Amino acid sequence: MKSYHKLTPEGTRDVLFEESVAINQVSRMINGIFKKKGYHQVITPTLEFYDTFTLDGFGYNAEEMFISTDKKGRLMVMHPDATISIARVIATRLQDEPLPVRLYYNQPVFRNNKALSGRNNEVQHAGMELIGASGKRADLELIVSAVEILKEITPDFRFELGHAVFLKALLNQLDTDRYKKDAIRDYIESKNYSALITLLDEMEQNETTRALRKLPRLFGGEEIFKKALPLFKGTEAEQALFYLKDLYKDLKKIIPEEKLMIDLGMVQRNNYYSDMIFCGYVAGSGDYVLNGGRYDHLLNHFDKSIPSAGFGVNVDELARIFMNINGEEKTQTADILVHGEDGYEIEAIRTKEELTKQGYRCEYSVFNNEGSARFYAQKKGIKKICVVNIKTRTEEV
């Protein structure tokens, strides 16, 4: 039997040294933005019940999750989505909190991605959730916060704005079965337009199928609203188009027009989004690094009718971009190695503490003799050694 004890599971990785520093830096930056806006951190369990993530409309299939059982035989998963976990918290632990409730998280999520998809199965995610508020003011608070995060990483970003109702409105008019509708959704989400056209060619050609062909191409600036109006006039999506246009005009005041795009063919992988949706991109990354929107009906699954919205950030990917832009921040080598000779071990520890208080970065020697300590200091690039004995001395290595 093959042994895997020296390997990491597919889709996972060890994070070392400078990359760990970058992830911590980016996490602190994101958390700082959340906190200054009045959001409070929550940490939900890594293991949750399978039932929590398989409610109708959540968009997670069994094969996308890491599934196990507890000692009672109940199905458990490593949570693939922090927003759903927070919805559960709101409906249970925080059900008596005055609204709106402002929460943020920064923790790993786990998704069993397809082999060779290029995506990690374990990703550090951060996000903010505004629970119990609706309307333009609430949407603007989220979007402005999301853009602020992108700006902190790089000025070379793009923000795309969409709405979940456009695709839903067309699919509701389409006379076909649920499986084909799901396929259309998947093809648009994955931008597999060739497969989309092939599938639509097999259907009856009418206004709806023609509109579905055009939907992925409704991407650009303010001119998109004019192009889209004939497609949605008289449908449930017409009002959404007017709202999106109003939101776009406000956002142009704080986001340069060349960085703000309309994408009416935007599809989020999570089916629980109900209204406004958005994605954020930065130069150097081929996929979005930030996405979210409004999910006014999500808490209905937990017997609460509360309008809500939020977004999540791929911290790992932003940290990679951050390192590419700013260079790797090297892990700092100690200034002084403190070595205590036999019988002076405790005095060496005290000396190290005193030197640390004076502002030096110090490392305590665990070697049995000064020669081994000096050899180690040379290999590590530590410039000075402090030898503690009856006559303590500090000198160049």
BALUM-239968 format. One line per 8 residues: number of its first residue (from 1); for each residue x, y, z of N, C-alpha, C. Coordinates in pm, whole numbers, plus 50000, padded with zeros to 5 digits. Layout:
% residues N
NUM> X Y Z X Y Z X Y Z ~ ... $
This chain:
% residues 397
1> 50084 49880 50000 50000 50000 50000 50088 50125 50000 ~ 50056 50215 49910 50136 50337 49898 50117 50427 50019 ~ 50228 50483 50067 50222 50574 50181 50223 50719 50134 ~ 50137 50803 50194 50127 50944 50155 50174 51037 50266 ~ 50250 50980 50363 50280 51060 50482 50372 51178 50457 ~ 50437 51183 50341 50524 51297 50308 50459 51394 50210 ~ 50334 51372 50174 50265 51453 50075 50154 51536 50138 ~ 50117 51645 50072 49996 51717 50110 49883 51674 50017 $
9> 49761 51669 50065 49649 51628 49979 49636 51720 49858 ~ 49583 51666 49750 49561 51743 49629 49476 51867 49660 ~ 49520 51982 49609 49445 52105 49632 49480 52178 49760 ~ 49580 52124 49834 49627 52193 49954 49776 52219 49940 ~ 49831 52300 50031 49973 52333 50022 50023 52380 50157 ~ 50152 52372 50175 50217 52431 50292 50249 52577 50261 ~ 50222 52664 50354 50251 52807 50337 50370 52841 50427 ~ 50480 52886 50367 50604 52906 50440 50650 53051 50439 $
17> 50718 53088 50545 50799 53207 50557 50736 53333 50499 ~ 50796 53386 50387 50753 53515 50334 50605 53514 50293 ~ 50558 53403 50239 50418 53398 50200 50327 53405 50322 ~ 50367 53341 50431 50291 53351 50555 50284 53495 50604 ~ 50398 53564 50593 50403 53705 50633 50306 53787 50549 ~ 50305 53762 50417 50217 53838 50328 50069 53811 50359 ~ 50035 53684 50383 49896 53651 50416 49854 53721 50544 ~ 49943 53724 50644 49911 53793 50770 49896 53943 50748 $
25> 49984 54001 50665 49976 54144 50636 49843 54180 50570 ~ 49807 54104 50466 49684 54131 50394 49563 54107 50484 ~ 49568 54004 50566 49458 53978 50659 49439 54094 50756 ~ 49549 54145 50810 49540 54258 50903 49481 54381 50835 ~ 49523 54404 50711 49472 54518 50636 49321 54506 50615 ~ 49277 54387 50571 49135 54366 50545 49055 54376 50675 ~ 49103 54309 50780 49034 54315 50909 49024 54459 50960 ~ 49130 54537 50937 49129 54677 50980 49020 54757 50910 $
33> 49000 54733 50781 48895 54801 50707 48758 54762 50762 ~ 48738 54634 50788 48611 54587 50842 48583 54650 50979 ~ 48684 54650 51066 48664 54699 51203 48634 54848 51207 ~ 48703 54925 51124 48681 55070 51128 48542 55109 51076 ~ 48476 55015 51006 48341 55040 50958 48235 54986 51054 ~ 48279 54940 51170 48185 54897 51273 48142 54753 51265 ~ 48221 54667 51196 48188 54526 51184 48260 54445 51293 ~ 48197 54336 51336 48247 54255 51446 48281 54114 51396 $
41> 48395 54062 51442 48442 53934 51390 48368 53817 51453 ~ 48340 53717 51370 48289 53588 51416 48374 53479 51353 ~ 48387 53368 51423 48457 53250 51370 48361 53133 51383 ~ 48326 53075 51271 48233 52962 51271 48312 52831 51263 ~ 48252 52718 51303 48326 52592 51306 48371 52547 51167 ~ 48485 52484 51162 48530 52423 51036 48437 52309 50997 ~ 48394 52230 51096 48303 52119 51070 48159 52162 51098 ~ 48073 52142 51000 47931 52172 51017 47850 52054 50963 $
49> 47721 52054 50996 47636 51948 50944 47614 51964 50794 ~ 47616 51852 50726 47594 51846 50582 47465 51916 50541 ~ 47360 51902 50623 47228 51958 50590 47234 52110 50573 ~ 47325 52176 50642 47332 52323 50637 47363 52373 50497 ~ 47439 52295 50420 47487 52344 50290 47418 52279 50171 ~ 47316 52199 50197 47247 52132 50086 47102 52173 50075 ~ 47066 52283 50143 46930 52335 50126 46911 52383 49983 ~ 46789 52378 49936 46759 52409 49796 46806 52549 49759 $
57> 46879 52559 49650 46920 52690 49600 47055 52737 49647 ~ 47126 52658 49730 47255 52704 49781 47368 52683 49681 ~ 47351 52591 49586 47449 52577 49480 47565 52485 49509 ~ 47558 52405 49618 47667 52312 49649 47619 52168 49633 ~ 47692 52093 49552 47665 51951 49536 47753 51870 49630 ~ 47711 51748 49657 47786 51663 49750 47931 51645 49706 ~ 47954 51631 49575 48089 51606 49527 48181 51728 49541 ~ 48125 51844 49569 48205 51965 49586 48250 51985 49730 $
65> 48203 51899 49821 48232 51919 49963 48313 51802 50018 ~ 48388 51829 50124 48460 51725 50197 48367 51672 50305 ~ 48327 51547 50292 48222 51490 50376 48280 51384 50468 ~ 48236 51384 50593 48272 51280 50689 48151 51255 50778 ~ 48170 51179 50882 48061 51154 50978 48111 51179 51119 ~ 48020 51212 51208 48056 51222 51349 48033 51086 51416 ~ 48053 51078 51546 48046 50948 51615 47904 50893 51622 ~ 47804 50978 51588 47666 50930 51583 47624 50893 51441 $
73> 47718 50902 51347 47688 50865 51210 47625 50975 51128 ~ 47619 51096 51182 47560 51208 51108 47662 51265 51009 ~ 47613 51304 50893 47701 51358 50789 47751 51497 50828 ~ 47881 51516 50812 47945 51644 50842 48022 51690 50718 ~ 48044 51821 50707 48128 51875 50600 48224 51978 50656 ~ 48337 51994 50589 48424 52107 50617 48366 52224 50540 ~ 48330 52331 50612 48241 52431 50551 48299 52491 50422 ~ 48219 52486 50313 48262 52541 50184 48226 52688 50167 $
81> 48154 52746 50264 48097 52880 50244 48075 52943 50381 ~ 48137 53059 50404 48122 53125 50534 47988 53198 50547 ~ 47934 53248 50436 47808 53324 50441 47694 53238 50492 ~ 47685 53113 50446 47579 53025 50491 47594 52996 50640 ~ 47717 52979 50686 47740 52957 50829 47695 53077 50910 ~ 47724 53197 50858 47685 53319 50931 47534 53334 50931 ~ 47467 53294 50823 47321 53296 50822 47265 53207 50932 ~ 47327 53091 50951 47285 53001 51059 47306 53067 51195 $
89> 47419 53136 51213 47447 53204 51340 47343 53313 51367 ~ 47311 53390 51264 47212 53497 51280 47077 53440 51323 ~ 47038 53328 51266 46906 53270 51295 46901 53198 51428 ~ 47018 53175 51489 47019 53101 51615 47081 53184 51727 ~ 47210 53200 51728 47280 53268 51837 47251 53417 51844 ~ 47225 53480 51728 47209 53626 51726 47068 53669 51686 ~ 46970 53582 51706 46834 53613 51660 46770 53730 51732 ~ 46821 53766 51850 46763 53877 51926 46843 54006 51914 $
97> 46948 54003 51833 47030 54123 51814 46951 54229 51735 ~ 46961 54357 51776 46895 54462 51696 46958 54473 51559 ~ 46875 54496 51460 46922 54505 51322 46954 54649 51284 ~ 47051 54671 51194 47130 54569 51124 47243 54515 51211 ~ 47284 54391 51180 47399 54328 51243 47513 54330 51141 ~ 47629 54379 51185 47746 54389 51098 47852 54289 51145 ~ 47882 54190 51062 47976 54085 51098 48085 54071 50992 ~ 48202 54028 51036 48305 53992 50938 48374 53864 50983 $
105> 48441 53798 50889 48511 53673 50917 48642 53672 50841 ~ 48734 53590 50887 48860 53568 50817 48908 53429 50855 ~ 48876 53329 50773 48903 53190 50806 48903 53106 50679 ~ 48955 52984 50686 48960 52901 50565 48822 52848 50526 ~ 48803 52828 50396 48688 52754 50345 48743 52638 50261 ~ 48662 52533 50247 48710 52410 50184 48612 52367 50075 ~ 48664 52360 49952 48582 52317 49839 48657 52212 49759 ~ 48590 52104 49731 48650 51992 49658 48641 52020 49508 $
113> 48735 52100 49458 48733 52141 49318 48771 52026 49225 ~ 48730 52039 49102 48765 51938 49002 48917 51932 48984 ~ 48966 51814 48954 49110 51797 48930 49155 51887 48815 ~ 49274 51944 48832 49335 52030 48730 49256 52157 48704 ~ 49170 52197 48799 49093 52321 48782 49179 52445 48808 ~ 49294 52424 48871 49381 52537 48903 49343 52607 49031 ~ 49243 52556 49103 49198 52620 49227 49235 52532 49346 ~ 49275 52597 49454 49306 52524 49576 49177 52481 49646 $
121> 49184 52369 49714 49068 52321 49788 49053 52388 49924 ~ 49163 52439 49975 49160 52515 50101 49207 52657 50073 ~ 49121 52754 50101 49151 52894 50070 49115 52980 50191 ~ 49205 53072 50224 49175 53168 50330 49080 53273 50274 ~ 48964 53287 50335 48863 53382 50290 48835 53482 50400 ~ 48815 53607 50360 48766 53710 50452 48643 53772 50389 ~ 48555 53823 50472 48436 53884 50415 48356 53961 50519 ~ 48266 54044 50471 48177 54119 50558 48033 54093 50519 $
129> 47946 54086 50619 47805 54056 50598 47722 54162 50670 ~ 47635 54227 50595 47545 54329 50650 47405 54269 50657 ~ 47363 54232 50776 47239 54157 50796 47130 54250 50848 ~ 47016 54253 50777 46902 54331 50824 46895 54470 50766 ~ 46957 54491 50652 46950 54621 50585 46934 54599 50436 ~ 46852 54681 50371 46832 54671 50226 46838 54810 50166 ~ 46829 54816 50034 46828 54945 49966 46965 54991 49925 ~ 46967 55105 49859 47091 55156 49798 47197 55191 49901 $
137> 47156 55246 50015 47256 55284 50116 47335 55162 50163 ~ 47264 55053 50188 47331 54931 50232 47422 54876 50122 ~ 47374 54876 49999 47455 54825 49888 47580 54910 49868 ~ 47567 55040 49881 47682 55128 49865 47786 55105 49974 ~ 47742 55080 50097 47838 55055 50205 47925 54933 50173 ~ 47862 54829 50123 47937 54708 50088 48032 54731 49971 ~ 47980 54793 49867 48061 54812 49746 48180 54903 49774 ~ 48157 55011 49847 48266 55104 49880 48374 55032 49962 $
145> 48331 54946 50055 48427 54869 50135 48507 54773 50048 ~ 48439 54707 49955 48507 54614 49865 48611 54686 49780 ~ 48574 54801 49727 48667 54878 49642 48785 54927 49725 ~ 48759 54963 49849 48867 55009 49937 48973 54900 49955 ~ 48929 54775 49966 49023 54664 49979 49107 54650 49852 ~ 49043 54655 49735 49116 54645 49609 49219 54756 49596 ~ 49181 54878 49633 49271 54993 49624 49393 54977 49714 ~ 49373 54913 49831 49484 54893 49924 49592 54801 49865 $
153> 49548 54710 49779 49642 54615 49718 49712 54675 49597 ~ 49634 54736 49509 49690 54789 49385 49594 54891 49322 ~ 49647 54994 49256 49559 55085 49182 49506 55024 49053 ~ 49565 54912 49012 49528 54847 48886 49422 54740 48913 ~ 49299 54785 48931 49188 54693 48960 49071 54722 48868 ~ 48976 54630 48866 48851 54649 48791 48735 54597 48876 ~ 48628 54673 48875 48510 54635 48954 48392 54618 48859 ~ 48328 54501 48867 48218 54470 48776 48088 54456 48856 $
161> 47984 54516 48803 47854 54522 48870 47750 54450 48786 ~ 47672 54366 48850 47566 54293 48780 47444 54277 48866 ~ 47355 54188 48824 47231 54165 48899 47185 54022 48872 ~ 47150 53951 48979 47114 53810 48966 46985 53789 48888 ~ 46899 53890 48881 46766 53871 48825 46766 53860 48672 ~ 46869 53909 48605 46868 53909 48458 46866 53766 48403 ~ 46956 53683 48448 46956 53545 48402 46832 53471 48452 ~ 46793 53496 48576 46675 53429 48632 46550 53460 48551 $
169> 46536 53587 48510 46418 53628 48434 46411 53554 48301 ~ 46525 53540 48234 46526 53470 48105 46503 53320 48122 ~ 46564 53261 48225 46544 53118 48248 46399 53087 48285 ~ 46334 53179 48357 46193 53158 48392 46104 53156 48267 ~ 46145 53228 48163 46066 53233 48040 46098 53117 47945 ~ 46206 53045 47975 46252 52941 47884 46172 52812 47904 ~ 46121 52760 47797 46038 52640 47803 46127 52516 47785 ~ 46191 52475 47894 46277 52357 47891 46288 52302 48032 $
177> 46356 52191 48049 46363 52127 48181 46472 52192 48267 ~ 46470 52155 48395 46561 52215 48492 46707 52184 48461 ~ 46734 52066 48405 46872 52026 48378 46935 52114 48271 ~ 46857 52149 48169 46911 52236 48064 46929 52379 48117 ~ 46837 52420 48203 46851 52553 48263 46978 52558 48349 ~ 47003 52451 48426 47125 52446 48506 47249 52447 48417 ~ 47241 52378 48304 47355 52375 48212 47381 52514 48156 ~ 47275 52587 48119 47291 52723 48068 47359 52810 48172 $
185> 47313 52798 48295 47373 52875 48404 47521 52842 48421 ~ 47553 52712 48419 47692 52670 48436 47780 52719 48321 ~ 47727 52714 48198 47806 52758 48083 47834 52908 48089 ~ 47735 52984 48132 47756 53129 48142 47853 53161 48255 ~ 47838 53091 48368 47927 53116 48481 48072 53084 48445 ~ 48093 52973 48375 48228 52933 48338 48276 53000 48209 ~ 48190 53084 48151 48221 53156 48025 48250 53059 47910 ~ 48183 52946 47913 48195 52847 47805 48088 52878 47700 $
193> 48112 52983 47623 48010 53033 47531 47988 52940 47413 ~ 48091 52866 47375 48074 52771 47267 47971 52664 47304 ~ 47983 52609 47425 47885 52509 47471 47747 52572 47488 ~ 47742 52698 47532 47614 52767 47548 47542 52779 47415 ~ 47613 52823 47310 47552 52840 47178 47505 52706 47123 ~ 47586 52602 47143 47547 52468 47095 47416 52423 47160 ~ 47405 52445 47291 47282 52406 47362 47163 52488 47317 ~ 47182 52618 47300 47070 52704 47257 47027 52671 47115 $
201> 47121 52627 47032 47086 52589 46895 46989 52471 46891 ~ 46992 52388 46995 46905 52272 46999 46763 52306 47044 ~ 46743 52428 47088 46612 52468 47141 46532 52546 47038 ~ 46406 52566 47068 46321 52649 46982 46375 52792 46983 ~ 46390 52848 46867 46444 52982 46855 46334 53086 46875 ~ 46347 53165 46979 46248 53268 47010 46319 53385 47078 ~ 46241 53480 47129 46301 53599 47190 46388 53564 47310 ~ 46347 53462 47385 46423 53426 47505 46557 53366 47470 $
209> 46560 53271 47378 46689 53211 47340 46781 53314 47274 ~ 46721 53405 47198 46804 53510 47136 46861 53602 47243 ~ 46782 53631 47346 46830 53715 47455 46942 53645 47532 ~ 46930 53513 47552 47034 53438 47622 47165 53438 47544 ~ 47156 53439 47412 47277 53449 47329 47347 53584 47352 ~ 47267 53688 47369 47321 53823 47382 47370 53853 47523 ~ 47315 53783 47624 47343 53818 47763 47492 53823 47797 ~ 47573 53724 47759 47716 53732 47794 47789 53848 47730 $
217> 47731 53904 47623 47798 54016 47555 47754 54152 47610 ~ 47665 54151 47708 47620 54278 47767 47718 54320 47876 ~ 47836 54357 47831 47947 54392 47920 48010 54521 47871 ~ 48027 54616 47961 48088 54741 47921 48053 54854 48015 ~ 48038 54974 47958 48009 55092 48037 47861 55126 48039 ~ 47832 55253 48053 47694 55298 48070 47607 55265 47947 ~ 47668 55246 47832 47591 55218 47710 47518 55085 47719 ~ 47560 54997 47811 47498 54865 47825 47352 54876 47867 $
225> 47319 54977 47945 47181 54992 47990 47086 55015 47872 ~ 47131 55095 47778 47049 55121 47659 47033 54996 47574 ~ 47142 54918 47560 47135 54795 47482 47045 54691 47547 ~ 47043 54689 47680 46971 54584 47752 46822 54610 47766 ~ 46783 54735 47761 46642 54768 47789 46545 54693 47699 ~ 46568 54683 47567 46472 54609 47483 46459 54462 47521 ~ 46566 54403 47574 46562 54261 47611 46477 54235 47734 ~ 46471 54333 47823 46405 54309 47952 46281 54395 47973 $
233> 46246 54475 47877 46130 54563 47892 46004 54478 47915 ~ 45931 54512 48019 45809 54440 48050 45829 54312 48130 ~ 45955 54280 48166 45983 54160 48246 46015 54201 48389 ~ 46033 54101 48475 46068 54128 48615 46205 54194 48629 ~ 46285 54189 48524 46420 54244 48530 46427 54392 48493 ~ 46319 54448 48441 46324 54588 48397 46355 54682 48513 ~ 46288 54661 48625 46310 54747 48741 46453 54731 48794 ~ 46505 54608 48788 46643 54584 48831 46742 54662 48744 $
241> 46712 54672 48617 46799 54746 48525 46803 54893 48563 ~ 46688 54950 48597 46685 55091 48639 46761 55112 48770 ~ 46746 55015 48863 46816 55027 48991 46968 55020 48970 ~ 47011 54928 48886 47154 54913 48859 47211 55038 48795 ~ 47133 55100 48708 47178 55223 48643 47194 55334 48746 ~ 47102 55343 48839 47109 55444 48945 47231 55420 49034 ~ 47255 55294 49067 47371 55258 49150 47501 55290 49076 ~ 47504 55261 48948 47622 55288 48866 47656 55437 48865 $
249> 47553 55521 48852 47577 55667 48849 47639 55715 48981 ~ 47595 55659 49093 47654 55696 49222 47798 55648 49233 ~ 47823 55527 49189 47956 55470 49203 48058 55541 49115 ~ 48013 55597 49004 48105 55672 48916 48168 55791 48988 ~ 48107 55834 49098 48161 55949 49172 48284 55911 49254 ~ 48301 55782 49281 48414 55740 49364 48503 55637 49296 ~ 48455 55577 49187 48535 55479 49113 48559 55534 48973 ~ 48683 55543 48926 48707 55591 48790 48627 55508 48689 $
257> 48570 55576 48592 48479 55510 48497 48546 55394 48423 ~ 48677 55407 48397 48745 55299 48324 48764 55174 48411 ~ 48747 55188 48542 48761 55073 48632 48626 55014 48672 ~ 48517 55078 48634 48383 55035 48673 48310 54981 48550 ~ 48272 54856 48553 48210 54789 48439 48073 54733 48477 ~ 47987 54725 48378 47858 54658 48392 47867 54523 48322 ~ 47825 54418 48392 47824 54284 48333 47689 54219 48364 ~ 47597 54229 48270 47463 54174 48292 47461 54023 48276 $
265> 47568 53967 48223 47579 53822 48214 47653 53760 48331 ~ 47679 53840 48435 47749 53789 48552 47664 53684 48624 ~ 47728 53572 48657 47661 53465 48732 47751 53427 48848 ~ 47699 53431 48969 47772 53384 49085 47749 53235 49103 ~ 47850 53164 49151 47836 53020 49168 47731 52984 49273 ~ 47707 53076 49368 47607 53052 49472 47470 53098 49425 ~ 47375 53007 49424 47242 53041 49374 47161 53128 49469 ~ 47213 53151 49589 47132 53226 49686 47131 53377 49662 $
273> 47212 53428 49571 47208 53571 49544 47078 53608 49475 ~ 47018 53717 49519 46884 53753 49473 46878 53882 49393 ~ 46972 53971 49412 46962 54105 49353 47100 54149 49301 ~ 47143 54266 49344 47271 54320 49301 47385 54223 49333 ~ 47476 54201 49236 47595 54119 49257 47717 54192 49199 ~ 47836 54153 49244 47956 54221 49193 48078 54131 49207 ~ 48182 54166 49130 48311 54097 49134 48422 54200 49126 ~ 48535 54169 49188 48652 54256 49181 48771 54181 49126 $
281> 48846 54245 49038 48963 54186 48975 49084 54277 48998 ~ 49203 54216 49002 49327 54294 49008 49423 54241 48903 ~ 49510 54327 48855 49609 54287 48755 49698 54177 48812 ~ 49723 54076 48731 49809 53967 48774 49734 53844 48819 ~ 49600 53855 48824 49519 53741 48864 49415 53715 48755 ~ 49402 53589 48714 49311 53558 48604 49167 53541 48646 ~ 49141 53529 48775 49005 53509 48825 48972 53624 48919 ~ 48844 53636 48953 48809 53742 49048 48870 53711 49185 $
289> 48906 53817 49256 48963 53802 49390 48861 53840 49497 ~ 48749 53890 49453 48647 53939 49545 48511 53926 49477 ~ 48411 53877 49549 48277 53870 49490 48171 53869 49599 ~ 48052 53913 49563 47944 53916 49661 47817 53972 49601 ~ 47729 54016 49688 47602 54071 49643 47495 54061 49750 ~ 47373 54079 49706 47257 54076 49798 47190 53940 49793 ~ 47160 53888 49912 47094 53757 49923 46976 53767 50021 ~ 46874 53838 49978 46763 53871 50066 46680 53752 50111 $
297> 46692 53638 50043 46608 53524 50078 46685 53409 50144 ~ 46815 53427 50165 46895 53319 50221 46848 53279 50361 ~ 46818 53377 50444 46781 53345 50582 46641 53284 50592 ~ 46564 53289 50483 46435 53219 50485 46454 53070 50511 ~ 46567 53015 50466 46595 52873 50487 46617 52842 50635 ~ 46646 52945 50713 46667 52928 50857 46551 52989 50938 ~ 46436 53002 50869 46312 53051 50931 46323 53195 50977 ~ 46402 53274 50905 46412 53417 50931 46399 53491 50798 $
305> 46315 53595 50796 46300 53675 50675 46372 53808 50697 ~ 46499 53812 50660 46583 53929 50688 46663 53963 50562 ~ 46650 54083 50509 46732 54121 50393 46879 54128 50433 ~ 46967 54081 50345 47109 54073 50379 47194 54085 50253 ~ 47318 54121 50274 47414 54129 50164 47554 54118 50220 ~ 47648 54080 50135 47786 54068 50181 47879 54034 50066 ~ 48006 54019 50098 48103 53978 49997 48218 53904 50063 ~ 48289 53825 49983 48405 53751 50030 48528 53786 49949 $
313> 48645 53769 50012 48773 53805 49952 48865 53683 49959 ~ 48932 53653 49849 49032 53547 49847 49163 53605 49902 ~ 49188 53583 50030 49305 53641 50095 49434 53583 50037 ~ 49435 53453 50011 49556 53390 49956 49598 53455 49824 ~ 49499 53477 49736 49531 53534 49605 49575 53680 49618 ~ 49509 53756 49704 49551 53895 49725 49690 53902 49784 ~ 49724 53807 49872 49859 53805 49930 49964 53777 49822 ~ 49932 53688 49728 50023 53659 49618 50046 53784 49533 $
321> 49938 53854 49501 49949 53978 49422 50027 54083 49500 ~ 49999 54093 49630 50068 54189 49717 50219 54164 49714 ~ 50260 54037 49720 50403 54005 49715 50463 54039 49580 ~ 50389 54013 49473 50439 54044 49339 50463 54193 49321 ~ 50377 54274 49382 50388 54419 49366 50496 54477 49458 ~ 50498 54433 49583 50585 54495 49684 50713 54417 49711 ~ 50725 54300 49650 50839 54216 49680 50816 54138 49808 ~ 50891 54031 49823 50876 53949 49942 50940 54018 50062 $
329> 50864 54028 50171 50921 54079 50295 50992 53964 50364 ~ 51123 53968 50362 51200 53858 50416 51174 53842 50566 ~ 51170 53718 50610 51160 53695 50754 51289 53747 50817 ~ 51274 53825 50923 51387 53898 50978 51479 53808 51059 ~ 51607 53816 51027 51709 53740 51101 51737 53812 51233 ~ 51771 53736 51334 51803 53795 51463 51927 53884 51452 ~ 51931 53989 51536 52050 54074 51543 52160 54007 51625 ~ 52119 53936 51729 52216 53879 51823 52173 53737 51860 $
337> 52270 53646 51861 52247 53511 51916 52305 53511 52057 ~ 52223 53478 52156 52265 53479 52296 52296 53335 52338 ~ 52422 53311 52371 52465 53176 52409 52514 53175 52554 ~ 52455 53088 52633 52499 53072 52772 52589 52951 52786 ~ 52704 52973 52846 52792 52859 52872 52734 52772 52982 ~ 52793 52655 53002 52742 52562 53103 52730 52631 53239 ~ 52611 52619 53298 52586 52681 53427 52530 52822 53417 ~ 52527 52879 53296 52479 53017 53277 52356 53023 53185 $
345> 52284 52910 53177 52169 52905 53085 52060 53004 53124 ~ 52027 53011 53252 51922 53104 53297 51967 53248 53280 ~ 52093 53275 53311 52145 53411 53291 52137 53452 53144 ~ 52157 53356 53055 52147 53384 52912 52005 53419 52873 ~ 51909 53347 52930 51768 53378 52903 51736 53519 52949 ~ 51783 53556 53069 51758 53691 53122 51827 53797 53035 ~ 51949 53767 52990 52021 53861 52903 51944 53882 52773 ~ 51894 53772 52717 51814 53783 52593 51693 53872 52616 $
353> 51624 53857 52729 51506 53940 52759 51544 54087 52770 ~ 51657 54115 52834 51701 54254 52849 51736 54316 52714 ~ 51806 54240 52630 51841 54291 52498 51717 54313 52411 ~ 51618 54225 52426 51492 54241 52351 51422 54369 52393 ~ 51422 54399 52523 51361 54523 52572 51431 54646 52515 ~ 51560 54632 52485 51636 54744 52428 51613 54760 52278 ~ 51535 54668 52221 51500 54682 52079 51573 54588 51985 ~ 51656 54501 52038 51727 54406 51953 51640 54282 51926 $
361> 51656 54225 51806 51595 54095 51776 51695 53989 51819 ~ 51655 53907 51914 51749 53811 51972 51698 53668 51956 ~ 51796 53577 51947 51766 53435 51944 51848 53367 52052 ~ 51787 53273 52122 51852 53202 52231 51923 53078 52176 ~ 52049 53061 52211 52127 52948 52162 52091 52821 52239 ~ 52067 52715 52163 52036 52586 52225 52154 52490 52208 ~ 52270 52543 52170 52385 52458 52142 52468 52435 52268 ~ 52541 52323 52269 52617 52284 52388 52749 52358 52402 $
369> 52796 52420 52292 52924 52490 52302 52923 52612 52211 ~ 53016 52702 52238 53022 52829 52166 53054 52809 52018 ~ 53138 52709 51988 53175 52686 51849 53055 52650 51764 ~ 52969 52562 51814 52848 52524 51739 52755 52644 51725 ~ 52746 52726 51830 52661 52844 51824 52711 52942 51718 ~ 52842 52960 51712 52899 53052 51612 52876 53000 51470 ~ 52895 52870 51451 52873 52811 51319 52728 52833 51274 ~ 52634 52811 51366 52491 52833 51335 52465 52979 51300 $
377> 52522 53073 51377 52500 53216 51352 52551 53255 51213 ~ 52664 53199 51174 52720 53228 51041 52625 53177 50931 ~ 52573 53056 50949 52483 52998 50849 52352 53077 50838 ~ 52305 53131 50949 52178 53205 50952 52194 53353 50920 ~ 52316 53402 50915 52339 53543 50886 52322 53633 51007 ~ 52335 53577 51127 52327 53657 51250 52464 53721 51272 ~ 52467 53852 51284 52593 53925 51282 52670 53921 51414 ~ 52596 53909 51526 52664 53918 51656 52626 53800 51745 $
385> 52717 53766 51834 52690 53665 51935 52721 53723 52073 ~ 52633 53698 52167 52654 53740 52305 52678 53613 52387 ~ 52798 53598 52439 52833 53480 52518 52822 53516 52665 ~ 52735 53444 52735 52708 53473 52876 52784 53373 52963 ~ 52876 53428 53045 52948 53348 53145 52987 53444 53257 ~ 53093 53415 53328 53132 53504 53437 53168 53643 53386 ~ 53214 53650 53258 53242 53779 53194 53166 53782 53060 ~ 53044 53831 53062 52961 53833 52942 53023 53924 52838 $
393> 53023 53877 52711 53080 53958 52604 52991 53946 52480 ~ 52982 54056 52405 52911 54058 52277 53009 54097 52169 ~ 53016 54019 52061 53114 54046 51957 53061 54000 51821 ~ 53127 54046 51717 53092 54004 51581 53119 53856 51564 ~ 53033 53794 51484 53052 53649 51460 53170 53628 51365 $
